[in-house]
Amino acid sequence: MNLIENIIEPKRLFLAWQPDRNSDESRKRRIIAEFTKEENNNVGLKFLDETEDFKKACQSGLLNYPHFLPNRKDMGKGIPPFIINFLRRIPSRKRSDFNLFLESIRIDPTVTISDFAILGYSGALLPSDSFSLIHPFDDADQPCELLIEAVGFRYHEGMGLNLKIGDEVHILPEPDNPVDPNAIKIEYDGKIIGYANRFLTTAFHIWLKKWKVSAEIEKIVTRGAKPKVMIFVRVRTP
């Protein structure tokens, strides 16, 4: 098991939403809000309701979740209670299995890490909804480790390969990508098995230019209708 030992403390986390529909376009993850870490461990909230992502999310069904939408009457009165509950999606540090939880998201239990960072590294995912948090790694210009999903795995060549935990993969830019010239692809034996989350591409471009980036398959999930592969990434001095 690989473990994350060098934590990049996030200054902000994106709140993302992904619809439950079946079409490829409607399943695109959209950023709808931003959490910021403020003084005295307070958390600020800003809905990104002027962005294209937010508008497209509303068109795809976000309006069915009114608790996750900006209410002008509530703005300026702190974070709504429903959002506060969302930020509690990590187990208490007092629980006997807290270290096991950290290891499940590949965090070394001996490192110092804030709750805000744990939310970012874990994604705050629950099986009951399609909301999650994304750590954008704004301070990317330093050595670190992270666990990422090979996004779109089931739509690429990896489904036909005999992938194993520990297999080396390559993280590479794909400037000729017809959809996103900033895309970062994940390759195994010259074949694309997925992509890095589009909200991490800025960080990856920095790492790939200035640091040594290596990666390997950390988890393979074949149960259910959504098989996925998790990649452990190391960023080191060249």
C-alpha positions as CSV (number, residue, x, y, z in Angstrom):
1,M,0.0,0.0,0.0
2,N,1.3,3.4,-1.0
3,L,0.8,6.3,1.4
4,I,0.7,10.1,1.1
5,E,3.3,11.6,3.3
6,N,3.7,15.1,1.9
7,I,0.4,17.1,2.3
8,I,-0.4,20.2,0.3
9,E,-2.8,22.1,2.5
10,P,-5.6,23.4,0.3
11,K,-6.5,27.1,0.3
12,R,-9.8,26.2,-1.3
13,L,-11.9,23.2,-2.3
14,F,-14.4,23.0,-5.2
15,L,-17.9,21.6,-4.6
16,A,-18.7,19.4,-7.6
17,W,-21.9,17.8,-8.7
18,Q,-22.4,15.0,-11.2
19,P,-25.9,14.1,-12.5
20,D,-27.3,10.6,-12.3
21,R,-28.4,10.4,-15.9
22,N,-27.0,8.0,-18.5
23,S,-25.8,10.2,-21.4
24,D,-22.1,11.0,-21.5
25,E,-22.6,14.8,-21.6
26,S,-25.0,14.9,-18.7
27,R,-22.6,12.9,-16.5
28,K,-20.0,15.6,-16.8
29,R,-18.9,16.8,-13.3
30,R,-19.6,20.5,-12.7
31,I,-18.2,22.9,-10.2
32,I,-21.0,24.8,-8.4
33,A,-19.3,26.4,-5.4
34,E,-16.0,27.0,-3.7
35,F,-15.1,26.6,0.0
36,T,-12.2,28.6,1.3
37,K,-10.1,28.2,4.5
38,E,-10.3,31.3,6.6
39,E,-8.9,32.5,9.9
40,N,-9.6,30.5,13.1
41,N,-10.4,27.3,11.0
42,N,-13.5,28.9,9.7
43,V,-14.7,27.9,6.2
44,G,-16.1,30.4,3.7
45,L,-18.6,29.5,1.0
46,K,-19.0,31.1,-2.4
47,F,-21.5,29.8,-5.0
48,L,-20.1,30.1,-8.5
49,D,-23.5,30.9,-10.0
50,E,-22.2,33.1,-12.8
51,T,-20.1,30.4,-14.3
52,E,-20.9,28.2,-17.3
53,D,-20.4,25.1,-15.1
54,F,-23.1,26.3,-12.7
55,K,-25.6,27.2,-15.4
56,K,-25.1,23.8,-17.1
57,A,-25.5,22.0,-13.8
58,C,-28.8,23.7,-13.3
59,Q,-29.9,22.6,-16.8
60,S,-28.9,19.0,-16.0
61,G,-30.9,18.7,-12.8
62,L,-29.1,20.6,-10.0
63,L,-32.3,22.5,-9.4
64,N,-33.7,19.3,-7.8
65,Y,-31.3,19.9,-4.9
66,P,-32.4,23.3,-3.5
67,H,-30.3,23.0,-0.4
68,F,-27.2,23.1,-2.6
69,L,-28.3,26.3,-4.4
70,P,-27.6,29.9,-3.4
71,N,-30.5,31.5,-1.6
72,R,-30.3,35.3,-1.7
73,K,-32.1,35.6,1.7
74,D,-29.4,33.4,3.3
75,M,-26.3,35.0,1.7
76,G,-24.1,36.8,4.2
77,K,-25.5,34.8,7.2
78,G,-22.8,32.1,7.1
79,I,-22.9,28.6,5.7
80,P,-26.3,27.0,5.5
81,P,-26.8,24.1,7.9
82,F,-27.1,21.6,5.1
83,I,-23.6,22.6,3.8
84,I,-22.2,22.3,7.3
85,N,-23.4,18.7,7.4
86,F,-21.7,18.1,4.1
87,L,-18.4,19.3,5.6
88,R,-18.8,16.6,8.3
89,R,-18.4,13.8,5.8
90,I,-15.3,12.5,7.5
91,P,-15.3,10.4,10.6
92,S,-14.4,11.8,14.0
93,R,-10.7,11.7,15.0
94,K,-11.8,10.1,18.2
95,R,-13.0,6.9,16.5
96,S,-10.8,3.9,16.9
97,D,-10.9,3.2,13.2
98,F,-9.9,6.8,12.2
99,N,-6.4,5.7,11.1
100,L,-7.9,2.9,9.0
101,F,-10.0,5.6,7.3
102,L,-6.9,7.6,6.6
103,E,-5.2,4.6,5.1
104,S,-8.2,3.9,3.0
105,I,-7.7,7.2,1.2
106,R,-3.9,6.5,1.3
107,I,-3.0,9.1,3.9
108,D,-0.2,8.2,6.2
109,P,-1.8,8.3,9.7
110,T,1.4,9.8,11.2
111,V,1.3,13.0,9.2
112,T,-0.2,16.2,10.4
113,I,-3.3,17.1,8.3
114,S,-6.3,19.3,8.9
115,D,-9.9,18.3,8.5
116,F,-10.2,20.7,5.6
117,A,-7.3,18.9,3.8
118,I,-8.9,15.5,4.6
119,L,-12.1,16.6,2.9
120,G,-10.0,17.5,-0.2
121,Y,-8.0,14.4,-0.3
122,S,-11.0,12.1,0.3
123,G,-13.4,13.9,-2.0
124,A,-16.1,13.7,0.8
125,L,-17.9,11.1,-1.4
126,L,-21.0,9.3,-0.3
127,P,-22.8,6.5,-2.2
128,S,-26.2,8.3,-1.6
129,D,-25.6,11.4,-3.8
130,S,-23.4,12.8,-6.5
131,F,-21.7,15.7,-4.7
132,S,-18.0,15.7,-4.0
133,L,-15.1,18.0,-3.1
134,I,-12.1,18.6,-5.3
135,H,-8.7,19.7,-4.1
136,P,-7.3,21.7,-7.0
137,F,-3.7,21.7,-5.7
138,D,-3.2,25.4,-6.3
139,D,0.2,25.3,-4.5
140,A,1.4,22.6,-6.8
141,D,5.0,23.6,-7.2
142,Q,6.4,21.2,-4.6
143,P,7.0,17.5,-4.1
144,C,3.9,15.6,-3.0
145,E,1.8,12.5,-3.5
146,L,-1.8,12.1,-4.4
147,L,-4.4,9.5,-5.3
148,I,-6.5,10.2,-8.4
149,E,-9.1,8.4,-10.4
150,A,-8.4,7.5,-14.1
151,V,-11.5,9.5,-15.2
152,G,-13.4,7.8,-18.0
153,F,-11.7,4.4,-17.5
154,R,-14.7,2.4,-18.7
155,Y,-14.8,4.3,-22.0
156,H,-11.1,3.7,-22.9
157,E,-8.7,0.9,-23.8
158,G,-8.0,-0.1,-20.2
159,M,-11.2,-2.2,-20.0
160,G,-9.6,-4.7,-22.4
161,L,-6.2,-4.8,-20.6
162,N,-5.0,-7.1,-17.9
163,L,-4.2,-4.4,-15.4
164,K,-2.8,-5.2,-12.0
165,I,-2.1,-3.2,-8.8
166,G,1.4,-1.9,-8.9
167,D,1.6,-1.6,-12.7
168,E,3.4,1.5,-13.8
169,V,1.4,4.1,-15.8
170,H,2.4,7.3,-17.4
171,I,0.9,10.8,-16.8
172,L,1.2,12.8,-20.0
173,P,-0.2,16.0,-21.6
174,E,-2.4,15.6,-24.6
175,P,-2.2,18.9,-26.5
176,D,-4.0,17.4,-29.6
177,N,-7.0,16.4,-27.6
178,P,-10.0,17.6,-29.7
179,V,-12.1,18.4,-26.6
180,D,-9.5,19.9,-24.2
181,P,-6.0,20.8,-25.4
182,N,-5.0,21.0,-21.7
183,A,-6.0,17.4,-21.0
184,I,-3.7,15.1,-19.1
185,K,-3.9,11.5,-20.1
186,I,-3.0,8.3,-18.2
187,E,-1.4,5.6,-20.3
188,Y,-0.5,2.0,-19.7
189,D,1.7,0.3,-22.3
190,G,1.0,3.1,-24.7
191,K,-2.8,2.8,-24.4
192,I,-5.0,5.4,-22.7
193,I,-6.8,4.1,-19.6
194,G,-8.3,7.4,-18.6
195,Y,-7.6,11.1,-17.8
196,A,-6.8,13.2,-14.8
197,N,-9.7,15.2,-13.5
198,R,-9.9,18.4,-15.6
199,F,-9.7,20.5,-12.4
200,L,-6.2,19.1,-11.7
201,T,-4.7,19.7,-15.2
202,T,-3.2,23.1,-14.2
203,A,-1.3,21.4,-11.3
204,F,-0.2,18.5,-13.5
205,H,1.2,20.8,-16.2
206,I,3.3,22.5,-13.5
207,W,4.5,19.2,-12.1
208,L,5.3,17.7,-15.5
209,K,7.4,20.8,-16.5
210,K,9.4,21.2,-13.3
211,W,9.4,17.9,-11.4
212,K,9.7,14.1,-11.9
213,V,6.2,12.5,-12.0
214,S,5.8,8.8,-11.6
215,A,2.6,6.8,-11.1
216,E,1.2,3.3,-10.6
217,I,-2.1,1.6,-10.3
218,E,-3.2,1.6,-6.6
219,K,-6.8,0.3,-6.7
220,I,-8.9,-1.5,-9.2
221,V,-12.7,-1.6,-8.6
222,T,-14.6,-4.0,-10.8
223,R,-17.7,-4.4,-8.7
224,G,-21.0,-2.7,-9.8
225,A,-21.8,-0.9,-13.0
226,K,-19.0,1.7,-12.7
227,P,-15.5,0.0,-12.8
228,K,-12.7,2.4,-12.0
229,V,-9.0,2.5,-11.5
230,M,-7.2,4.6,-8.9
231,I,-3.7,5.9,-9.6
232,F,-1.1,6.8,-7.0
233,V,1.0,9.7,-8.2
234,R,4.4,10.8,-6.9
235,V,5.9,14.2,-7.6
236,R,9.6,14.3,-6.8
237,T,12.8,16.3,-7.4
238,P,14.1,15.7,-11.0
